[in-house]
Amino acid sequence: MAFLLLVVHFSITAAARAASDEGCLECHGNLEAVQAAAEALGITIDDARAASLVTFPAPPGSVHEGVECLTCHAAAVEIPHPQGMAKANPCASCHEDAVAAVNRSVHRDPLGATSLRAPCWACHGAHDVRPATDPRSTLYPPNVARRCLACHERQDYLQGVHGLGVQLAGLNVAATCVSCHGGHDIIGPDESGSRVARRNVSFTCGKCHGRVAETYRASVHGAALTRSDNPDVPTCVDCHEAHNTQDPFLPRFRLGTVETCGKCHSNRAMMAKYGISTAVFDTYVADFHGTTAELFRATSPDQPLNKAVCYDCHGYHDIGSIRTLGTKQVSERLLLRCQACHPGAKANFISAWTGHYVPSPSRYPLIYYVKLFYAFIIPATVGFFLLYIAVDVIARRRQRRVE
């Protein structure tokens, strides 16, 4: 008997729901019905507005399958519908937590209500809302960027390694907008709790690049950031860019390393705080490695380069400080890196490197005085022979006149 009553209850409920939806679709089922209903109510609407009022029940597979229209649009029971009904957020009645999270984000309602800057349906769709694992969902990885880029002018994401991975390579595991920025709780990078705040960037990237992030946080850059929130040190996005993230295995990225590192290491005010030379670019370009790299960058940026760039000597993410590691350990690490290209290199091999410092009387004095000697002797020698030639020419001309 109880089972029979349960069946009757669900049958009545289903019939009522169907009747409710059928009543709504009499006006909202197609464009002609919308226009006829507007005309009957004495309302004038244009075609675009009429098209926006055409709707349909949630189809099979939607998370709202079986939910009747009036569950979300309770005020629509009144005909004509109340003024301002279209501005209400029907999602708030069931998804209070999500609306509260959005109201703590950059998409918040300035008044703390439900008129969100990015309304729920702008991201999730209106009636055909599907789970993120469904390829037809607006939140399925290949579709996320299309939703976000409708408002945000960050088309460069599509050119980066993550965007290309999702869109072209079909890698659903590659980072999308929500992977880095979050979903409902997106907050700006200037707020400490943001996933993309400087202090938190390595942890956000580390969700996919775990070992790299750990290595970075143990380096001289990462340790200074996580320990004291030092604003001078680079984060992942300073070297790899946030949206237009380039493949680090491409020759163009390798050749651009000097310029990337130079953004900070040529800043005199910044480097003065740490007693670090700002002549990194000039001293690098002056040697064989740098001269070749600059030539390649200017003429063949996509041609593989077999000469050393910054990270070949200093490391990738594990950059250490001579102040903490000590001269001996840094020299040992550097020698190993040199031996990758120069197998026969011995311990004295690295003594030829001046550490990006310009030789002076106090630093590398022998090199300084040899350069000073040549700076004097070469012009003096050339000048002497030019003077000798000039005197000889004048003497010969005088001699010819006498004859």
C-alpha positions as CSV (number, residue, x, y, z in Angstrom):
1,M,0.0,0.0,0.0
2,A,2.8,2.4,0.9
3,F,4.6,1.6,-2.3
4,L,1.3,2.4,-4.2
5,L,0.9,5.7,-2.4
6,L,4.6,6.6,-3.3
7,V,4.0,5.8,-7.0
8,V,0.8,7.9,-7.0
9,H,2.7,10.8,-5.2
10,F,5.5,10.9,-7.8
11,S,3.0,10.5,-10.7
12,I,1.0,13.5,-9.4
13,T,4.2,15.5,-8.8
14,A,5.6,14.7,-12.3
15,A,2.3,15.6,-13.9
16,A,2.2,18.9,-12.0
17,R,5.7,19.7,-13.1
18,A,5.0,18.8,-16.7
19,A,1.8,21.0,-16.6
20,S,3.9,23.9,-15.1
21,D,6.5,23.6,-17.8
22,E,4.0,23.3,-20.5
23,G,2.3,26.5,-19.3
24,C,5.6,28.3,-19.5
25,L,6.5,27.0,-22.9
26,E,3.2,28.2,-24.3
27,C,4.7,31.7,-24.2
28,H,8.5,30.9,-24.1
29,G,8.7,27.8,-26.4
30,N,9.7,29.6,-29.6
31,L,10.1,33.1,-31.1
32,E,6.6,33.3,-32.5
33,A,5.1,32.4,-29.1
34,V,7.1,35.1,-27.3
35,Q,6.2,37.7,-29.8
36,A,2.5,36.7,-29.6
37,A,2.5,36.8,-25.8
38,A,4.1,40.2,-25.9
39,E,1.5,41.5,-28.3
40,A,-1.3,40.1,-26.1
41,L,0.1,41.9,-23.1
42,G,0.6,45.1,-25.1
43,I,4.3,45.0,-24.8
44,T,6.7,46.1,-27.6
45,I,10.0,44.2,-27.8
46,D,12.6,43.9,-30.5
47,D,13.7,40.6,-32.1
48,A,16.9,40.4,-30.0
49,R,15.0,40.7,-26.8
50,A,12.3,38.2,-28.0
51,A,15.0,35.7,-28.9
52,S,16.5,36.0,-25.4
53,L,13.2,35.0,-23.9
54,V,12.9,31.7,-25.8
55,T,13.7,28.8,-23.5
56,F,13.4,25.1,-23.1
57,P,13.3,22.6,-20.3
58,A,16.6,21.3,-19.0
59,P,17.6,18.5,-21.4
60,P,18.7,15.0,-20.4
61,G,22.2,15.1,-18.9
62,S,21.8,18.6,-17.5
63,V,22.3,18.9,-13.8
64,H,18.9,20.5,-13.6
65,E,17.1,17.8,-15.5
66,G,13.6,17.4,-14.1
67,V,13.7,20.8,-12.3
68,E,10.5,22.7,-13.3
69,C,10.6,26.3,-14.4
70,L,8.9,27.7,-11.3
71,T,11.5,26.2,-9.0
72,C,14.0,28.8,-10.3
73,H,11.5,31.4,-11.4
74,A,8.9,31.4,-8.7
75,A,7.8,34.9,-9.3
76,A,6.8,33.9,-12.9
77,V,3.6,32.4,-11.5
78,E,2.2,35.9,-11.8
79,I,1.1,36.9,-15.3
80,P,2.1,39.4,-16.4
81,H,5.4,38.8,-14.7
82,P,6.4,41.3,-11.9
83,Q,8.6,44.2,-12.8
84,G,12.4,43.5,-12.4
85,M,11.9,39.7,-12.3
86,A,14.5,39.2,-15.1
87,K,17.1,41.0,-13.0
88,A,16.8,38.5,-10.1
89,N,19.3,35.7,-9.7
90,P,17.4,32.5,-9.6
91,C,20.5,30.5,-8.8
92,A,20.7,32.1,-5.3
93,S,17.8,30.2,-3.9
94,C,19.7,26.8,-4.2
95,H,23.3,27.8,-4.5
96,E,23.7,30.3,-1.5
97,D,27.3,29.1,-0.8
98,A,28.4,29.7,-4.4
99,V,26.8,33.2,-4.5
100,A,28.4,34.0,-1.2
101,A,31.8,32.9,-2.6
102,V,31.4,35.1,-5.7
103,N,30.5,38.0,-3.5
104,R,33.9,37.7,-1.9
105,S,35.5,37.7,-5.4
106,V,36.3,40.3,-8.1
107,H,32.9,39.4,-9.6
108,R,31.0,40.5,-6.5
109,D,27.9,42.5,-6.4
110,P,28.9,46.0,-5.2
111,L,25.9,45.9,-2.9
112,G,26.6,42.4,-1.6
113,A,23.3,41.1,-3.2
114,T,22.9,38.7,-6.2
115,S,23.4,41.1,-9.1
116,L,26.9,39.8,-9.7
117,R,29.3,41.4,-12.2
118,A,29.7,38.0,-13.8
119,P,26.2,36.4,-13.4
120,C,26.1,32.6,-12.9
121,W,24.7,31.9,-16.4
122,A,27.6,33.9,-18.0
123,C,29.9,31.0,-17.0
124,H,27.6,28.0,-16.5
125,G,25.0,28.6,-19.1
126,A,21.3,29.2,-18.4
127,H,19.2,26.0,-18.7
128,D,21.5,23.4,-20.2
129,V,23.9,23.4,-17.2
130,R,26.2,20.4,-17.4
131,P,28.9,19.0,-15.1
132,A,32.5,20.0,-16.0
133,T,33.3,16.5,-17.1
134,D,30.7,16.6,-19.9
135,P,32.3,17.7,-23.2
136,R,29.1,19.8,-23.8
137,S,29.6,21.8,-20.6
138,T,30.8,25.4,-20.7
139,L,33.3,24.4,-18.0
140,Y,34.8,21.5,-20.0
141,P,38.5,22.5,-20.3
142,P,38.4,23.4,-24.1
143,N,35.4,25.6,-23.4
144,V,36.6,27.5,-20.4
145,A,38.7,30.1,-22.2
146,R,35.9,30.9,-24.6
147,R,33.7,31.9,-21.6
148,C,36.4,33.9,-19.8
149,L,37.7,35.6,-22.9
150,A,34.2,36.9,-23.7
151,C,34.9,39.5,-21.0
152,H,38.7,39.5,-20.5
153,E,41.0,40.6,-23.2
154,R,43.7,38.0,-22.7
155,Q,43.9,36.3,-26.1
156,D,47.6,35.7,-25.5
157,Y,46.6,32.7,-23.4
158,L,45.6,30.9,-26.6
159,Q,49.2,31.4,-27.9
160,G,50.8,30.1,-24.7
161,V,51.8,26.5,-24.1
162,H,48.8,25.9,-21.8
163,G,46.3,27.3,-24.2
164,L,47.8,25.4,-27.1
165,G,47.8,22.3,-25.0
166,V,44.1,22.5,-24.3
167,Q,42.9,23.8,-27.6
168,L,45.2,22.1,-30.1
169,A,46.8,19.1,-28.4
170,G,43.5,18.1,-26.6
171,L,45.2,18.0,-23.2
172,N,42.4,18.4,-20.7
173,V,45.0,18.4,-17.9
174,A,46.7,21.6,-19.2
175,A,46.0,24.7,-17.2
176,T,42.8,26.7,-18.0
177,C,41.8,30.0,-16.5
178,V,40.1,28.4,-13.5
179,S,43.2,26.2,-12.8
180,C,45.2,29.3,-11.9
181,H,42.5,31.9,-10.9
182,G,39.9,29.7,-9.3
183,G,36.2,29.5,-10.0
184,H,33.8,31.4,-7.7
185,D,36.4,32.8,-5.4
186,I,38.6,34.7,-7.9
187,I,40.4,37.6,-6.2
188,G,42.9,40.1,-7.5
189,P,46.7,39.5,-7.3
190,D,47.1,42.4,-4.9
191,E,45.2,40.5,-2.2
192,S,47.2,38.1,0.0
193,G,44.7,35.3,-0.4
194,S,44.8,35.3,-4.2
195,R,46.0,32.2,-6.0
196,V,48.0,34.6,-8.2
197,A,49.5,36.8,-5.5
198,R,53.3,36.8,-5.8
199,R,53.7,34.8,-2.6
200,N,51.3,32.2,-3.8
201,V,52.2,31.8,-7.5
202,S,54.6,29.0,-7.0
203,F,52.0,27.0,-5.0
204,T,49.4,27.6,-7.8
205,C,51.9,26.5,-10.5
206,G,53.0,23.7,-8.2
207,K,49.6,22.0,-8.5
208,C,50.8,20.7,-11.8
209,H,54.6,21.4,-11.6
210,G,55.2,20.1,-8.1
211,R,58.9,19.2,-8.1
212,V,59.8,22.4,-10.0
213,A,57.9,24.5,-7.5
214,E,59.6,22.8,-4.5
215,T,63.0,23.3,-6.1
216,Y,62.2,27.0,-6.8
217,R,61.1,27.6,-3.2
218,A,64.5,26.2,-2.0
219,S,66.4,28.5,-4.3
220,V,67.8,32.0,-3.6
221,H,64.8,33.5,-5.3
222,G,62.1,31.3,-3.9
223,A,63.4,31.3,-0.3
224,A,63.5,35.1,-0.2
225,L,59.9,35.3,-1.5
226,T,58.4,32.7,0.9
227,R,60.4,33.7,3.9
228,S,60.1,37.5,3.7
229,D,57.8,38.3,0.8
230,N,60.7,40.1,-0.9
231,P,59.1,42.1,-3.8
232,D,62.4,42.1,-5.8
233,V,62.7,38.4,-6.5
234,P,61.1,36.8,-9.6
235,T,58.2,34.4,-9.4
236,C,57.2,31.8,-12.0
237,V,55.3,34.3,-14.2
238,D,58.2,36.8,-14.2
239,C,60.3,34.3,-16.2
240,H,57.6,32.3,-18.0
241,E,54.9,34.9,-18.4
242,A,51.4,34.4,-17.0
243,H,49.2,33.9,-20.0
244,N,51.5,33.7,-23.0
245,T,53.6,31.0,-21.3
246,Q,56.2,29.8,-23.8
247,D,57.6,26.3,-24.2
248,P,61.0,26.4,-22.4
249,F,62.4,23.8,-24.8
250,L,62.0,26.1,-27.8
251,P,65.1,27.9,-29.1
252,R,63.3,31.3,-28.9
253,F,62.8,30.9,-25.1
254,R,66.4,29.9,-24.6
255,L,67.7,32.8,-26.6
256,G,65.5,35.2,-24.7
257,T,66.9,34.1,-21.3
258,V,69.5,36.9,-21.2
259,E,66.9,39.6,-21.7
260,T,64.6,37.9,-19.1
261,C,67.3,37.8,-16.4
262,G,68.5,41.2,-17.4
263,K,65.2,42.8,-16.5
264,C,66.2,42.6,-12.8
265,H,69.9,42.1,-13.0
266,S,70.5,45.3,-15.0
267,N,68.4,47.4,-12.6
268,R,71.1,49.4,-10.7
269,A,68.8,50.5,-7.8
270,M,67.6,46.9,-7.2
271,M,71.0,45.2,-7.5
272,A,72.6,47.9,-5.2
273,K,70.6,46.5,-2.3
274,Y,72.3,43.1,-2.6
275,G,75.8,44.1,-3.8
276,I,75.4,42.4,-7.2
277,S,77.0,43.6,-10.4
278,T,74.6,45.1,-13.0
279,A,77.1,44.5,-15.8
280,V,75.7,41.0,-16.4
281,F,74.5,41.7,-19.9
282,D,77.6,43.6,-21.1
283,T,80.0,41.1,-19.7
284,Y,78.1,38.2,-21.1
285,V,77.7,39.7,-24.6
286,A,81.4,40.6,-24.5
287,D,82.5,36.9,-24.3
288,F,82.2,34.1,-26.9
289,H,79.0,32.6,-25.5
290,G,77.1,35.9,-25.4
291,T,78.4,37.2,-28.8
292,T,77.1,34.0,-30.5
293,A,73.8,34.0,-28.6
294,E,73.1,37.6,-29.6
295,L,74.0,36.9,-33.2
296,F,71.5,34.0,-33.2
297,R,68.8,36.0,-31.5
298,A,69.1,38.8,-34.0
299,T,69.3,36.6,-37.2
300,S,67.9,33.1,-36.4
301,P,65.8,33.2,-33.2
302,D,64.3,29.8,-33.9
303,Q,67.7,28.1,-34.6
304,P,69.0,25.9,-31.8
305,L,71.9,27.4,-29.9
306,N,74.7,25.2,-28.4
307,K,76.4,28.0,-26.5
308,A,75.8,28.7,-22.8
309,V,73.0,31.1,-21.7
310,C,72.3,32.2,-18.2
311,Y,70.6,29.1,-16.8
312,D,73.3,26.8,-18.3
313,C,75.7,28.2,-15.7
314,H,73.4,29.3,-12.9
315,G,70.8,26.6,-13.0
316,Y,67.1,26.6,-13.9
317,H,65.0,26.7,-10.8
318,D,67.7,25.7,-8.3
319,I,69.7,29.0,-8.4
320,G,71.9,29.3,-5.3
321,S,73.6,32.2,-3.6
322,I,77.4,32.2,-3.1
323,R,76.7,33.8,0.3
324,T,74.7,30.8,1.6
325,L,76.4,28.0,-0.4
326,G,80.0,29.3,-0.1
327,T,82.6,29.8,-2.8
328,K,83.7,26.1,-2.8
329,Q,80.3,24.6,-3.4
330,V,79.4,27.2,-6.0
331,S,82.7,26.5,-7.8
332,E,82.0,22.8,-7.8
333,R,78.5,23.2,-9.1
334,L,79.7,25.6,-11.8
335,L,82.5,23.2,-12.9
336,L,80.0,20.5,-13.4
337,R,78.0,22.8,-15.6
338,C,81.1,23.8,-17.6
339,Q,82.0,20.1,-18.1
340,A,78.7,19.5,-19.8
341,C,80.1,21.4,-22.8
342,H,83.8,21.2,-22.0
343,P,84.5,17.6,-20.9
344,G,88.2,18.2,-20.3
345,A,87.7,21.2,-18.0
346,K,89.6,21.1,-14.7
347,A,89.2,23.0,-11.4
348,N,91.2,26.0,-12.7
349,F,89.0,26.2,-15.8
350,I,86.4,28.5,-14.1
351,S,89.1,30.9,-12.9
352,A,88.8,32.5,-16.4
353,W,85.3,33.7,-15.5
354,T,85.1,37.1,-13.8
355,G,81.6,36.6,-12.4
356,H,80.1,39.4,-14.5
357,Y,82.2,42.0,-12.7
358,V,84.3,44.5,-14.7
359,P,87.9,44.1,-13.7
360,S,89.1,46.9,-11.4
361,P,92.2,47.6,-9.2
362,S,90.4,45.9,-6.3
363,R,88.8,43.1,-8.2
364,Y,90.8,41.0,-10.7
365,P,93.7,43.6,-10.7
366,L,95.9,41.6,-13.0
367,I,93.3,41.6,-15.8
368,Y,92.6,45.3,-15.1
369,Y,96.2,46.4,-15.4
370,V,96.8,44.2,-18.5
371,K,93.8,45.8,-20.1
372,L,95.0,49.2,-19.0
373,F,98.5,48.5,-20.5
374,Y,97.0,47.5,-23.8
375,A,94.6,50.5,-23.7
376,F,97.7,52.7,-23.6
377,I,100.3,50.8,-25.6
378,I,98.1,50.1,-28.6
379,P,97.0,53.7,-29.3
380,A,100.6,54.9,-28.5
381,T,102.1,52.3,-30.9
382,V,99.7,53.1,-33.7
383,G,100.0,56.8,-33.1
384,F,103.8,56.6,-33.2
385,F,103.8,54.8,-36.5
386,L,101.2,57.3,-38.0
387,L,103.4,60.2,-36.8
388,Y,106.5,58.4,-38.3
389,I,104.7,57.9,-41.6
390,A,103.5,61.6,-41.6
391,V,107.0,62.9,-40.9
392,D,108.5,60.6,-43.6
393,V,105.9,61.8,-46.2
394,I,106.6,65.4,-45.4
395,A,110.4,64.9,-45.6
396,R,110.1,63.2,-49.0
397,R,108.0,65.9,-50.4
398,R,110.5,68.6,-49.3
399,Q,113.3,66.6,-50.7
400,R,111.6,66.4,-54.1
401,R,111.0,70.2,-54.1
402,V,114.8,70.8,-53.4
403,E,115.7,68.5,-56.3
